[in-house]
Amino acid sequence: MVFYQRGSENEELSSNDLRTALHEALDKLGKRQKVLAIPPDYTRLHSKAGEITAHAWEYYGDKLTDILPALGTHVAMTPEEISDMFPKVPHDLFRVHDWRNDVVTLGVVPGDYIAEITDGRISYDWPAQVNKMLVEGQHDLILSIGQVVPHEVIGMANYNKNIFVGTGGAEGINKSHFIGAAYGMERIMGRANNPVRRVLNYASEHFAQDLPIVYVQTVIGRNKAGKLVTRGIFIGDDEEVFEMAADLSIKVNFEMVAEPLKKVVVYLDPSEFRSTWLGNKSIYRTRMALADGAELIVLAPALKEFGEDKTIDKLIRKYGYCGTPKTLEYVENNEDMKNNLGAAAHLIHGSSEGRFSVTYCPGHLSREEIESVHFQYADLNEMLKRYNPDTLKDGFNTLPDGEEIFYISNPAVGLWAHKDRFND
């Protein structure tokens, strides 16, 4: 059921609009005694989920007893990040999701179903895992809050991904990521209906029907001035609310370029991107727009690691972004990769497959480190002088010497493609 819907390509919703939307929806639910909020972490700062969580705390007061950021495999939020993203919300409400230990399995999606929907590419069972707090916490409302935007693993982010991946366990996260990689990222991105989503929907329908989850979904886009604004908010307890948000997100966040792009420069905001685990959105979200032989330059002032999880960081450093065939060979022959299919999927996603070059300009990693994982390296300060984020505008730019580039100030809020690589 949809409790609230508002949004269009031209809407610019204020913080007060979001507050009104949430309060109207919560009024329809009636009184609650113990509420759990599941927003994203700081890597989704621009989702407005922090503001919405603050509005929920304002509404429920001491009835909102727990806030569990949907970390997935990310590191825990710092006190400074919590204060910035969740204004005035007490820090003692926040819990840390431990994806390796604090999970329970609600049920198992059978391998024969997964084989059917992946054209036989994957046939293993998939465990529907969530943080044990969702099951054992005795909450009478779980608010899953987040942004619907094109995504490399699941086509369109959020909805039940926030639950089964954001609060999921090692096996569930690893296997879901590998399903997407094996099926083909370019067959998934920007599509709400795909095998990974269908696996999660199966889990929702069969194993999570007793969890009192209500989804609060935002759609964020850029206005004509280039500022990020809220285009929509959709609140409900089933798939319909996600589909509404996904339809708007495709209109707002997807850009079809007229010709394949030959040179793209992407800036990674230091407040969001400190690892290639996240920073490779610069690759994921542009790959369908890049011409064969194109150059992708990634300006990454805060880049200090490859994986936010120590085990994953070690695996990325060991194997590197070496393309699908080689990665699948590593999975077949190495136990550490077999046991970390999410890392394997990430290595596939982050490879250009030799079709275009990727040059990283890191703030804190050395040339040797960057080149060891099969990326090219360039000095950050030199590249910032040439490609100054303060003077570039999103889209095409012509530099003083005549060089033409396509600039993206935040790869996390969009998807770019050329028609030859994106067919509905």
C-alpha positions in Angstrom: 0.0 0.0 0.0 1.2 3.5 -0.8 0.8 5.9 2.1 2.2 9.0 0.4 3.5 9.9 -3.0 4.7 13.2 -4.5 7.2 13.8 -7.3 7.9 14.8 -10.8 10.9 15.8 -13.0 10.4 19.5 -12.1 9.6 19.3 -8.4 12.0 20.8 -5.9 10.9 19.6 -2.4 12.1 21.4 0.6 13.0 19.9 4.0 9.6 21.0 5.3 8.0 19.2 2.3 9.8 16.0 3.4 8.7 16.5 7.0 5.1 17.0 6.0 5.2 13.9 3.7 6.6 11.7 6.4 4.3 12.9 9.1 1.2 12.5 6.9 2.3 8.9 6.1 3.0 8.1 9.8 -0.3 9.5 10.8 -2.0 6.9 8.6 -0.1 4.1 10.4 -1.4 4.9 13.8 0.5 4.8 17.1 3.7 2.8 17.5 5.5 1.9 20.7 8.9 0.8 19.4 10.4 2.0 16.1 13.6 1.1 14.3 14.9 3.3 11.5 17.2 2.0 8.8 18.7 4.8 6.9 21.8 4.6 4.6 25.3 5.6 5.9 27.4 8.6 5.1 28.2 7.4 1.6 24.6 8.4 0.8 24.7 11.8 2.4 22.8 13.4 -0.4 19.9 11.0 -0.2 18.0 13.3 2.3 17.7 10.2 4.5 19.5 11.9 7.3 16.9 14.7 7.3 14.0 12.2 7.1 15.4 10.2 10.0 15.6 13.4 12.0 11.9 14.1 11.1 11.0 10.6 12.3 12.8 11.1 15.6 10.9 14.4 16.0 7.6 12.6 15.3 8.1 9.6 17.5 10.4 10.9 20.3 11.4 8.2 22.7 9.4 5.6 20.7 12.1 5.7 18.1 14.5 3.5 20.1 17.1 2.4 17.5 18.7 3.7 14.3 20.7 1.1 12.4 22.5 2.6 9.4 22.5 0.1 6.5 26.2 -0.2 6.3 26.4 -3.4 4.2 30.1 -3.9 4.1 31.0 -0.3 4.8 32.8 0.9 7.9 30.9 2.3 10.8 30.0 6.0 10.8 32.0 8.4 12.9 30.4 10.7 15.5 31.2 13.6 13.2 29.5 11.9 10.2 26.4 11.2 12.4 26.2 14.8 13.6 26.5 16.0 10.0 24.0 13.6 8.4 21.5 13.3 11.2 21.1 16.8 12.7 20.1 16.9 16.4 19.4 13.2 16.6 20.9 11.7 19.8 24.0 9.6 19.1 23.0 6.9 21.6 20.2 5.8 19.3 22.7 4.6 16.7 23.7 0.9 16.3 26.5 -0.6 14.2 25.7 -3.3 11.7 28.3 -6.2 11.8 27.8 -7.9 8.5 30.0 -10.9 9.5 28.4 -11.7 12.8 25.1 -10.0 13.8 22.8 -11.6 11.2 20.1 -14.2 11.1 18.8 -16.2 8.1 15.1 -15.8 7.4 14.9 -18.4 4.7 16.7 -19.6 1.5 15.8 -18.7 -2.1 16.3 -22.0 -4.0 19.0 -22.4 -6.6 16.6 -23.8 -9.2 14.7 -20.5 -9.1 17.9 -18.5 -9.4 19.1 -20.6 -12.3 15.7 -20.0 -14.0 16.0 -16.2 -13.8 19.7 -15.9 -14.6 19.6 -18.0 -17.8 21.4 -20.8 -16.0 24.4 -18.7 -15.1 24.0 -19.1 -11.3 22.4 -22.1 -9.6 23.4 -21.8 -5.9 20.9 -21.2 -3.1 20.7 -17.6 -1.7 20.2 -17.0 2.1 17.9 -14.1 3.0 19.9 -12.6 5.8 19.2 -9.5 8.0 20.6 -8.0 11.1 19.2 -9.9 14.1 17.7 -6.6 15.5 15.0 -6.7 12.8 13.8 -10.1 14.1 14.6 -10.0 17.8 14.2 -6.3 18.5 10.4 -6.5 19.0 9.8 -3.3 17.0 6.3 -2.6 15.8 7.6 -0.4 12.9 10.7 -0.6 10.8 11.3 2.5 8.7 13.6 1.7 5.7 14.7 5.0 4.4 16.8 5.7 1.3 17.3 7.0 -2.2 16.2 5.2 -5.4 19.0 5.8 -8.0 20.6 3.6 -10.8 22.9 1.0 -9.3 25.5 -1.3 -10.6 24.6 -4.4 -8.6 20.8 -4.3 -8.5 19.8 -2.0 -11.3 18.0 0.6 -9.1 19.2 1.1 -5.5 17.1 0.8 -2.4 13.7 -0.7 -1.5 14.5 -4.2 -0.1 18.2 -3.9 -1.0 18.4 -1.6 2.1 17.2 -4.6 4.2 18.8 -7.7 2.6 22.1 -6.1 1.6 22.3 -3.0 3.8 21.7 -5.1 7.0 22.6 -8.4 5.3 25.3 -11.0 6.1 28.5 -12.0 4.4 27.0 -14.9 2.4 23.9 -13.0 1.3 25.9 -9.9 0.2 28.6 -11.8 -1.5 26.2 -14.1 -3.5 23.8 -11.3 -4.4 26.7 -9.2 -5.8 28.0 -12.2 -7.8 24.6 -12.9 -9.3 24.6 -9.4 -10.8 28.2 -9.7 -12.0 27.6 -13.1 -13.6 24.4 -12.0 -15.3 26.0 -8.9 -16.6 26.2 -5.4 -15.2 25.2 -3.7 -18.4 22.0 -5.9 -18.5 21.1 -4.7 -15.1 22.0 -1.0 -14.5 19.0 1.3 -14.7 16.5 -1.5 -14.8 14.1 -2.0 -11.9 13.3 -5.6 -12.9 16.3 -7.9 -13.1 17.5 -11.2 -11.5 19.1 -9.6 -8.4 15.9 -7.7 -7.6 13.8 -10.7 -8.3 15.8 -12.7 -5.7 15.3 -10.0 -3.1 11.6 -9.8 -4.0 11.3 -13.5 -3.5 12.8 -13.1 -0.1 10.4 -10.3 0.8 7.4 -12.2 -0.3 8.3 -15.5 1.3 10.3 -14.7 4.4 9.8 -11.1 5.5 6.1 -10.7 5.3 5.9 -10.5 9.1 8.4 -7.8 9.5 6.6 -4.4 9.9 8.6 -2.6 7.2 7.6 0.7 5.7 9.7 2.1 2.9 10.5 5.8 2.6 12.0 6.4 -0.8 13.5 9.7 -2.2 14.5 10.6 -5.7 17.3 13.2 -6.0 18.4 15.0 -9.1 20.1 18.2 -10.3 18.2 21.4 -11.2 19.2 23.7 -14.1 21.8 25.4 -11.8 23.5 22.1 -11.1 22.3 21.9 -7.5 21.1 18.6 -6.1 17.4 18.8 -5.2 14.7 16.4 -4.1 12.5 15.5 -7.0 10.2 13.1 -5.2 9.3 11.1 -2.0 7.3 7.9 -2.0 6.2 6.1 1.2 4.6 2.6 1.4 4.9 -1.0 2.4 5.3 -2.9 -0.8 6.9 -3.0 -4.3 4.5 -0.4 -5.7 6.2 2.5 -3.9 9.6 1.4 -5.2 8.3 1.2 -8.8 7.0 4.7 -8.5 10.3 6.0 -7.3 12.2 4.0 -9.9 10.1 5.4 -12.7 10.9 8.9 -11.6 14.6 8.2 -11.0 15.1 7.0 -14.6 13.6 10.3 -15.8 15.8 12.3 -13.4 19.0 10.4 -13.0 19.6 8.8 -16.5 21.3 10.6 -19.3 21.5 9.1 -22.8 24.4 10.7 -24.7 24.1 11.4 -28.4 27.5 9.9 -29.2 29.9 7.7 -27.2 32.1 9.8 -24.9 35.8 9.8 -25.7 37.1 11.6 -22.5 35.3 11.7 -19.2 36.5 13.4 -16.0 34.8 12.3 -12.7 35.2 14.1 -9.4 34.8 12.0 -6.2 33.6 14.2 -3.3 36.0 13.6 -0.3 33.1 13.4 2.1 31.7 10.3 0.3 34.5 8.5 -1.6 37.6 7.2 0.3 37.9 3.8 -1.4 37.7 2.3 -4.9 35.0 0.1 -3.5 32.8 3.2 -3.6 34.8 5.3 -6.0 34.5 2.8 -8.9 31.0 4.2 -9.4 32.9 6.5 -11.7 33.5 3.3 -13.8 30.1 1.6 -13.3 27.9 4.6 -14.1 29.8 5.8 -17.2 30.9 2.6 -18.8 27.8 2.3 -21.1 28.5 5.9 -22.4 32.2 5.4 -23.0 33.6 4.9 -26.5 36.0 2.0 -27.3 39.4 3.4 -26.5 38.0 6.2 -24.4 39.8 7.7 -21.4 38.3 7.9 -17.9 40.0 10.2 -15.4 39.0 9.9 -11.8 39.9 12.8 -9.4 39.9 11.3 -6.0 41.2 13.6 -3.3 40.3 11.4 -0.3 41.2 8.0 -1.8 43.2 6.1 0.8 42.2 2.4 0.3 40.7 -0.1 -2.1 38.2 -1.9 0.1 36.6 -0.5 3.2 36.7 -4.0 4.7 40.2 -5.2 5.5 39.6 -8.6 3.9 38.2 -7.1 0.7 41.0 -4.5 0.6 43.6 -7.3 0.8 41.8 -9.3 -2.0 41.7 -6.2 -4.3 45.4 -5.6 -3.8 46.1 -9.3 -4.4 44.2 -9.8 -7.6 43.4 -6.3 -9.1 40.8 -5.2 -11.6 41.8 -7.7 -14.3 38.6 -8.4 -16.3 35.8 -11.0 -16.1 37.6 -14.0 -17.6 40.6 -13.7 -15.3 38.5 -13.0 -12.2 36.3 -16.0 -12.9 39.5 -18.1 -13.2 40.6 -16.8 -9.8 37.3 -17.7 -8.3 37.6 -21.2 -9.7 41.1 -21.8 -8.4 41.4 -19.8 -5.2 39.6 -20.4 -1.9 39.9 -16.8 -0.8 38.0 -15.7 -3.8 35.4 -18.5 -3.6 34.7 -17.4 -0.1 34.4 -13.7 -1.0 32.2 -13.6 -4.1 31.2 -10.0 -3.4 34.9 -9.0 -3.8 35.0 -11.0 -7.0 31.9 -9.2 -8.3 33.5 -5.9 -7.5 36.6 -6.7 -9.4 34.5 -7.6 -12.5 32.4 -4.4 -12.1 35.6 -2.2 -11.8 37.3 -3.5 -14.8 37.1 -1.8 -18.2 37.5 -5.3 -19.8 40.3 -3.6 -21.9 37.7 -1.4 -23.7 38.7 1.9 -22.2 41.4 3.2 -19.9 40.9 4.2 -16.2 43.3 6.8 -14.7 43.0 7.3 -11.0 44.4 10.5 -9.3 44.4 9.6 -5.6 45.0 11.8 -2.6 46.6 9.1 -0.5 47.6 6.1 -2.5 50.9 5.8 -4.3 51.5 5.2 -8.0 52.7 1.7 -7.2 49.5 0.9 -5.4 47.2 2.2 -8.2 49.2 0.5 -10.9 49.3 -2.8 -9.0 45.5 -3.2 -9.4 45.7 -2.5 -13.1 44.6 1.2 -13.2 46.7 4.0 -14.6 48.0 6.7 -12.3 48.2 10.5 -12.6 49.3 13.1 -10.0 46.2 14.6 -8.3 47.5 18.2 -8.0 48.5 18.4 -11.6 45.2 17.0 -12.8 43.2 19.3 -10.5 45.0 22.3 -12.1 44.0 21.1 -15.6 40.5 19.9 -14.6 39.3 22.2 -11.9 36.1 21.1 -10.3 35.3 24.7 -9.3 35.2 25.9 -12.9 33.9 22.8 -14.7 30.2 22.3 -15.3 28.4 18.9 -15.5 28.4 17.7 -19.1 30.5 18.9 -22.0 33.3 21.4 -21.4 35.8 22.9 -23.8 39.1 23.8 -22.1 41.2 26.9 -23.1 43.5 24.7 -25.3 40.5 23.3 -27.1 40.3 19.9 -25.4 36.8 18.7 -25.0 35.8 16.6 -22.0 32.6 15.3 -20.4 32.6 16.2 -16.7 30.6 14.5 -13.9 30.7 16.0 -10.4 29.1 13.1 -8.6 28.8 9.6 -10.2 26.6 8.3 -7.4 23.5 10.3 -8.5 23.3 9.3 -12.2 23.7 6.8 -15.0 25.1 7.7 -18.4 24.8 5.6 -21.6 24.8 5.6 -25.3 21.9 3.9 -27.1 24.2 1.2 -28.6 25.0 -0.1 -25.1 21.6 0.4 -23.5 18.6 -1.3 -25.0 15.3 -1.5 -23.2 
